[in-house]
């Protein structure tokens, strides 16, 4: 049996791309509305319908603070531990943004052309767990449900809470150091 490489997956929205800042901008949302959307895990339907009307919405998302540092940390897993490093993202639940596939791939290629990252789609958020095929697989995601499902399948999940990418970077650094020590044993 051929052993496949373990994979480190970085989620796009809320981890690398700042979905909520863009949504707030286009919706004119208040901090309270943003907080409510964060607690629900999505924007209310009436606001979502307004975002659907924004051309190429996923193509114009700003970078999350420290996103480049997160990608560079993830690439250490590729360079030193033989991991594949990929983007794992999802399409909207209603599949109501026809350009989402192209927009997300273009976004990654524009912001990280130096990283050689392939984009994989869940296709939906709840499908991400099926990409965990080994206890060595790692997911960095902002959704609690995705991280829980990943862990249930035996993988390691690092959650970005409240947009705090820096904390996820630190957790990934610790995991990297632990795995490097294991390679020496």
C-alpha positions in Angstrom: 0.0 0.0 0.0 1.3 3.4 -1.0 1.4 5.9 1.9 0.3 9.4 0.8 1.8 12.5 2.2 0.0 14.1 5.1 -1.7 17.4 4.3 -1.9 20.7 6.0 -5.1 22.6 4.8 -5.6 26.3 5.3 -9.1 27.6 5.1 -9.6 30.7 3.0 -12.5 32.8 4.5 -11.8 34.0 8.0 -8.3 32.6 8.0 -6.5 34.0 5.0 -9.2 36.2 3.5 -11.1 38.8 5.6 -14.7 37.9 4.6 -16.3 39.8 7.5 -14.5 43.1 6.9 -15.6 43.0 3.3 -19.1 42.0 4.2 -19.3 44.9 6.8 -18.1 47.3 4.2 -20.6 46.3 1.5 -23.5 45.9 3.9 -22.8 49.0 6.0 -23.1 46.6 9.0 -22.8 47.7 12.6 -20.4 46.0 15.0 -23.4 44.4 16.6 -24.6 42.9 13.3 -21.1 41.6 12.7 -21.0 40.1 16.2 -24.4 38.4 15.6 -23.2 37.0 12.3 -20.1 35.7 14.0 -22.1 33.9 16.6 -24.4 32.4 14.0 -21.6 31.4 11.8 -23.1 33.3 8.8 -24.8 36.5 7.9 -28.6 36.7 8.0 -30.3 35.7 4.7 -31.5 39.3 3.9 -27.9 40.6 4.2 -26.5 37.5 2.4 -28.7 38.3 -0.6 -27.1 41.8 -0.8 -23.6 40.3 -0.8 -24.6 37.9 -3.6 -25.2 41.0 -5.8 -21.6 42.3 -5.3 -19.7 41.3 -8.5 -16.8 38.9 -7.8 -17.2 39.3 -4.0 -14.7 36.6 -3.1 -12.1 38.0 -5.6 -12.0 41.3 -3.7 -11.6 40.2 -0.1 -8.8 41.8 1.8 -6.1 39.7 3.4 -6.5 38.8 7.1 -3.8 40.3 9.3 -0.8 38.0 9.5 -2.1 35.7 6.6 1.2 35.8 4.9 3.0 34.7 8.1 0.5 31.8 8.5 1.2 30.7 4.9 5.0 30.9 5.5 4.6 28.9 8.7 2.6 26.2 6.9 5.2 26.0 4.1 7.7 24.9 6.7 5.7 21.7 7.0 6.2 21.2 3.3 9.9 22.0 3.3 10.9 20.1 6.4 8.3 17.4 7.1 7.1 16.5 3.6 3.6 17.7 4.0 1.4 18.8 1.1 0.1 22.3 1.9 -3.3 23.2 0.3 -6.1 25.6 0.5 -9.4 24.0 1.5 -12.4 26.2 1.0 -16.1 26.0 0.4 -18.8 27.4 -1.8 -21.8 29.2 -0.4 -24.5 27.0 1.0 -27.0 28.1 -1.7 -24.3 27.9 -4.5 -25.7 31.3 -5.5 -22.5 33.0 -6.5 -21.6 31.6 -10.0 -18.1 33.0 -10.0 -17.0 31.8 -6.6 -14.8 29.0 -7.9 -12.8 31.3 -10.2 -12.8 34.1 -7.7 -11.3 32.0 -4.9 -8.6 30.5 -7.1 -7.8 33.9 -8.5 -7.6 35.4 -5.0 -5.1 32.8 -3.8 -3.0 33.1 -6.9 -3.0 36.9 -6.6 -2.1 37.0 -2.9 0.3 34.0 -2.7 1.8 33.5 -6.1 5.1 32.5 -4.5 3.6 29.7 -2.4 2.4 27.2 -5.1 -0.9 26.5 -3.3 -3.6 24.3 -4.8 -7.2 25.2 -4.0 -9.6 22.4 -3.0 -13.3 22.9 -2.5 -15.2 20.9 0.2 -17.4 21.6 -1.9 -19.5 22.8 1.0 -18.3 23.7 4.5 -19.7 20.5 6.1 -17.9 18.4 3.5 -14.4 19.6 4.6 -14.1 16.8 7.1 -14.0 14.3 4.3 -10.6 15.7 3.3 -9.1 14.3 6.5 -7.7 10.9 5.5 -5.0 10.5 8.1 -4.3 11.3 11.7 -1.4 13.4 10.4 -3.7 15.7 8.4 -4.0 19.3 9.8 -6.8 21.9 9.3 -6.6 25.6 10.1 -10.1 26.9 10.1 -12.3 29.5 11.8 -15.4 27.5 12.2 -15.9 25.5 15.4 -18.0 22.8 13.6 -15.4 22.2 10.9 -12.7 21.9 13.6 -14.8 19.5 15.6 -15.6 17.3 12.6 -12.0 17.2 11.6 -10.9 16.1 15.1 -13.6 13.4 15.1 -12.0 12.0 11.9 -8.7 11.8 13.8 -6.9 14.8 12.4 -5.5 17.9 14.1 -7.5 21.1 13.9 -6.3 24.6 14.8 -9.1 27.1 15.1 -8.8 30.8 14.3 -11.0 32.5 16.9 -12.3 36.0 16.4 -9.9 36.6 13.5 -6.9 36.0 15.7 -4.6 34.5 13.1 -1.6 35.2 15.3 -2.7 32.6 17.9 -3.1 30.0 15.1 0.4 30.8 13.9 1.7 30.1 17.4 -0.2 26.8 17.7 1.1 25.8 14.3 4.7 26.7 15.3 4.4 24.5 18.4 3.0 21.6 16.4 5.8 22.0 13.8 8.5 21.9 16.6 6.9 18.8 18.1 6.8 17.0 14.7 10.4 18.0 14.0 11.5 16.5 17.3 9.7 13.3 16.4 11.6 13.1 13.1 14.8 13.0 15.1 13.8 10.1 17.3 
